[in-house]
């Protein structure tokens, strides 16, 4: 099967030759993003060589006649494939690599195998490699999705463990989004560098698969951690959501929206620690825009504005984070039903319930935090930056006072004191102060909260039901 990166490579490298005219950003790119350079031999014809300085940056390859300060032409390399080769004739052994897509490529020769290895190491950081089996050994399968399988692998050179997401090209080409989904995922992962996010190390492609080499973490996903523990102590939950919000603040500062936050996409760093994790699976992530209306996400976690087919922004990630916080604090799933469709209906209506049976030991600050994150109105829902100022998070490392009143002077700086979450928190405060049982649901602005709603289901039951369901 042909490369799924052919079209995008032609878009960024117009014309019928490997080299293209220089762009205006060349000097800035070389100054800020240089990775490697050396003299390489290029064949003009059989046994006719020319030696040129070739410079590699994080996106492009530059052709320089004399020095790297005066490049003559360039090519954008991030969607091109790299293949190493050796030529052994009766006179000498030659080492080199081939870069290109389809019939448009260039061959480069190095002076030694050591220089070839240096080039391959640096090229693997930015281009598409082809020899996955020569670099990694598959140990076992660790996960499976709609169009990809995740394996634990080991680097054959240094024995370091990684995860590889192996994407089936045939399935991708038949999907509604096609190869653009894979290209978007790679583009976004190449932008990310954060301790709370999995890192993309290398990309490989062969006839059947595109393979993304990423971080491997040994603690399993949050889904299984919740199954084992049911819920987290409030202090641990506060640290956990702080880490998540820090990660979302970083993503949103890059104008990236994940759009599929759920326990399965949070990989726990270790078995012992319930607060450290890495966010993974950027298959539905996108760059923020004014016209986002694609209906996507996972039932039970998706923001209601997506289900209403309204334009949305990065606040959809905040809502999903709030649902996860609800689950780890209470051990219950807020939206339940016999089918995923029933769950989606509850998800869209967004009636969060806070039964005293499950929430009595959670502080008012903790409940308020859930409400701020899951406000059904994205206009009054807090951002990650504002949520990180919440007093509940500031007190995460202190002894928390259960059922302490949440006074006005403790409110989140810059957060609007309006909307459903604010109104509901006031009702919860009033009823708790009177000693009444709290059985309220989160509501849309102007709608009276319902009392005595049916209890939410145990999180494990609902999560198991949803785990194998497709995304929206």
N, C-alpha and C positions, 0 to 999 in steps of 0.2 A: 504494500500500500504506500502511496506517495506521502510525503511529509505534510502534516497539517499546518506547518509554518510557512509554506510556500507563498501564500497570498499576502500575509503580513510582511514577509521579507521583501516582496516586490513593492509593497506600498512605501516602505521606509528606504528602499534602494531602487528608485525608478531608473529605467534605462535597461539596456541589453548587455551591459558589461559589469564586471565585478566591482571596479572602482568607479566612484562618483565624484562630482565636483565638491569642493569644500563648502561646508555650511558656515554661517556667521558665528556660531558658538565654538568654533574649533579651539581657539587659544584658551578659553575658559575651561573647556572640557579637558584639555591636556594638563592645564595647571591644577585642576581640582580632582580629576578622576583617573590619573595615570596609574596603570597597574604594572606594566612591564615593557621593555623595549630591547632590541638587539639588532645586529646586522643579520640579514637572511639572504639566501640566494633565491632568485626567481628565474625561471627558464624563459628565454625569449623564443628559442627554438631548440631542437635537439642539439645538445652539447654546446649551446650558446647561452651563457649565464650573465646575469647582472646582479650585483650585490647592492642592496638598499637597506636603510634603517627602517624597521617596521615598529610602530608604537601602538600599544594596546591600552585603551581606557575601559571604563565600566560599560561603555555602549558601543564603541567604534574602534576600527583599525585604521591607522594612518600610514601613508606611504611617503617617506622622506628621502630625498636624494642625498643630502649631506648630513643634516642634523635635525633633531626633533623640534627645533624652534621654527622650522620652515617646511611644514608638510605640503605636499603637492596635490594629494588626492586622498580620499577616504572611502570607507564603507561601513555602514551600520551592521554590527556583527551579532547582536543579541538574538536574532532569529535564524542565524546560519548554523549549519552543522559542521562539526570538526571530525576529521578522520586522520589518524596517524598512519604512517606507512614507512617501510624500509625498502630500498632497492639494492640488490646485491648482484653485481656483475663480476666479471673476471678481474677487473681492475680495482674497484673500490666498493665499499658499502656506503650507501647514502641514507640519511635519515630526514624525515620531513613530515609535513601535515598538509591536508587539503581542507580548504574552507569554502563553503558555498551552499547553494540550494539548486536542485535540479541540474540543468546543464550549465549554469553560471557558477564557476568556481575558480579558485586560484590555488596553485601549489607553491609551498614554501619549503626550502631545504635548510637544515641547521648544520652546524659544523660538527656536532657530536650528539650522542644519545642523551647526554646530560642536559645539553641545551634544549633538545626536543622535549625532555621531561619538564623543564622549567616552563616552556611555552604551553604545554598541555595542562599543567597545573593552573596557570593563570587563565587560559582560555576556558577551562571548565567552570570558572566563576561567572562567566558572562554569556557563553555560547551554548549550543546544543551538542552534546557528545553522543557517540553511537555505540560505544563498547562497554555497556553496563556489566555484562558477565565477566569481563576481564578485570573489573575494578571491585566488584562486590559479590559476596556469597549470600544467597538467601537462606535464612535460618528457619523461619516459620511464618505462616500467615497470622496476622494479629487483628485484622478487621476487613470488612467487606461492605461496599456501598452499591449504589445503582449502576455506576459506570467505572468504579475503581476498586482495587484490592490493595490493602496495606500489608506490607511484609516487614519483618525484622530482618535486617541485613548486617553484614560485617565487612568492613573495608579490608581487602585482601593484603594491603600494604601495612597498615598500622593496627589492624584488628579492632578499631573503634566501631561501636554499634550505631546504626542509624535506622530510621524508618524510611521505607520507600513507598510512595503512593503510585501504583501502577495503573495508568488510565487506559482503558480499552478504546483504541481509536475507532474501531468499527461502530461501537455503541455510541460514542460521542458524535460521530458524523450523522447518525440517524436521529439524534436528539433534537429537540426544538431549537436550542441555542447553538448547536453545532460546535465546531472547533473554537468559535469565539469565546466560549465559556472557559476552555483550557487556557487560551491566550490571556484572558482577563485575570484568571487565577494566578498565572505566572507573573504577569505585570505587577500585580498587587503584592505578591510575596517578595518580589525583587526590591520593593520599596521599603519593606519592613525590617526593622532591627530593634527588637525590644525583648527584655527578659521574660515577659508574659506571652510572647508569641513564638510559635515554632519558626525556625529559621530554614530557609531554602538554601541548600548547598550546591547542588548540581541538577542538571536536567539532561535526560537521555531520551533518545527516540530510535526505535527500530520499526520494522514493517507493521507490527501489531500494537505496540504500546508506546506511550509517553510515560517516563518514570521520573518522579520528583523525589530527590533525596533530601530528607528533612530530619529534624531532631527526633531522637527516640527517647522517650521518658518511660520509666519503669513502674510508675504508680497506678497505671490503668486510668480509665476516664472517670469523671465525676459521677456518671450514671451508676457505675458499679460501686463507687464509694458510698453513694446515698443508699443503695440497696443493702450495703453492709451495715451502715451506721444509722440509717433512717433520718436523723437530723443532726445538726452541729450545735454545740454550745454557743450561746449568743456572742461571747467574746471572739470565738473562732470564726463565726459567720461574719462578724464585723471586719475582721482582718481579711477574710476571703473576698468580700465584696469590695473592700478598699483596693485590693490588688486588681480585681476585675475592672473597676472604674479607672484606675491608673492606666491600664491597658487600653480601654476604650477612649480615654482622653488622648492618648498618643495616636491611636488609629484615626480618630476624628480630626485631629490636628493636621493629618495628611489628607483629609477629605475622603477617607475610606470608610465605608459602611459595611459591616460584616454580614448582616441580614440573616444569620442562621445561628444565633447564640442558643445553645442548649447543652445539657450535661454531657452528651456524647462528644461534644466538640471542645471540652475542657479536659486536658490530659494532666493528671496529677504527677508532680515531679517525683514524689517518693511515696512509699507505703505508709510511712509514719506521719508525714506532715499533711494536714488537711487544708492548708492555706496557700501553698505554692503550686502553681499549675501553668500550663502553656495553652493558649488558644490556638486551635488548628482549624483546618478545612475552610479555605477561603474560596470555595467553589461558587458560592452565591454572592461573594463580596463584590462591591462596585465602587466607583468613584462618585461622590455625591454630586447631584445635579438637581435642577429645579423641576424636572419632568419625570421623576421616578414614580412609576405606577406599577411596575412588574409585581405581580402577586406571587410572592415567594416567602419561604421560611418554613418552620415546622409547627404543626398543630400543637396548641398548648403554650407556645412561647412567642408566637408572632404578634406584633403590635396590631391593635384593632384598626388603625387607619389603613394598614395594608389590606386587611380583609374587607374594608369598605371601599376598596379600589380608589382611594384618594392619593394625591401626591404626598410623598413623605420624605423625611430626611434622616439624619443619624440618630434622632430620638427613638427610632425603632429598636436600636441596640439597647438603649437604656431600659425600655419596657421589658425586653427579654431578660436582662440582668435582674430586674425586679422580680420576675417570676421565679428565677433560679434562687434568689434570696428568700422568697416566700417558702419555697420547698425545703431549703436547708434549715430554715428556722423552725418550721412546723412539722416537717415530715409528711406533709399533705400536698397534693396537687390542686391548685385552685380551680382548674377547669376539668370536668370529668364527663364521661358519657360512655355508652356501650360501643360506640363507633367513633372513628376519627372525625366524621362529619358532625356528630353531636358535640364533640369536644370543640370543634371549630366554631359552632354556634355560640357556645358558652364563652369561648375565647373572644369572639366578636362583641358580645354583650358586655364583657369585662366586669362581671360582678364578683369581686374578691370577697371571700368570707373570712371572718376572724372569730371563730368559736373559742370561747374561754377554755374549753377542754384542751385545745392545742396551743393557745396563745397566752394563757394566764402567766406563764413564766417568762414571757418576752416583754422587755421594757417598752414603754410608750415611745421612746426614741426609736427603738427597733421597728415597731409597727409603722411609725411615721416614715421611716426610711423606705419601707416597702411601698407605702402609698405614694410617696414622692416619685419613686421610680416607675410605678405602674399607673400613674395618672392616665386615664383614657384620652385625655385631651393633650396632644403633643405640644400645644402652645403653652400649657402650664406645667408640663412634665419637665423635671429638672434636666440639665445637661450633666455630663460626667464631671466637668469642672466644678459646678455648683454643688453637686451631690457629695463631692469629696470634702466640702466644708461643713457637712452635717455634724452636729455635736455627738451623735452616736458613734461616728467614726473617730472623732477626736478622742473619745473616751475608750476606744477599743482596748487599749493596754492598761486601763485602770479598772478598778472594781466598779461594776455597773450597778446603779441603784434601780432595782426593779420597780416598775409602776411609778417612777418619779414623774411629776407633772412636766409637761413640755411647754414652757412659758414663751411668750412672744420674743423676748430678747435672746432666745437660743435659736431662733429660726435661721435657715440657711441664708447667708448673705447673698442678696441679689435674686433670691427665689421669690416668685410672685405668691402673695398670700391670697390665692383664689383658686377656683377649680374644685373638682370632685374630691381630690385627695385631702385638701385642706379642710373642706366641710366635713368629710367623714372622720378625720382625726379629731376634730372638735367634738363630734357626737360621741366617739369612743371615750375621749377624756371625760366628758360629762357623765356618761353612764358608769364608768369605772369609779369615779369619785363618789357616786351614789351607791356603789356596791352592787350594781346590776350586772347580769351576765351580758357579755358582748357577743352578739350574733349579727353583725352588719356585713353588707356587701358593698364593694366599691361601685360607684355609680357615675353615670354621665352627668354633666352639669344640668341642674334643673329637675333631675329625677329624684324622687324620694327613695332613700335606701330601704331595702327590704330586710325585715327582721325574720328570724326563725327560718332561714333558708336551709335546704337539705345540706348535711355535712359534706365537705369535700372528701374525696377518696384518698386513701393512703397513696403516697407518691409512687411507691413501687408498682402498684397495680396499674396506675394510669401510664407511667413511664414505659412499662413493659408493653402495654397496648400500642403505644405510639412508636416504639423503637424501630420496628420493621416497616412502618408506613413511609411512603414516599413523601418528599417535600411537596409544598403546594404546587 
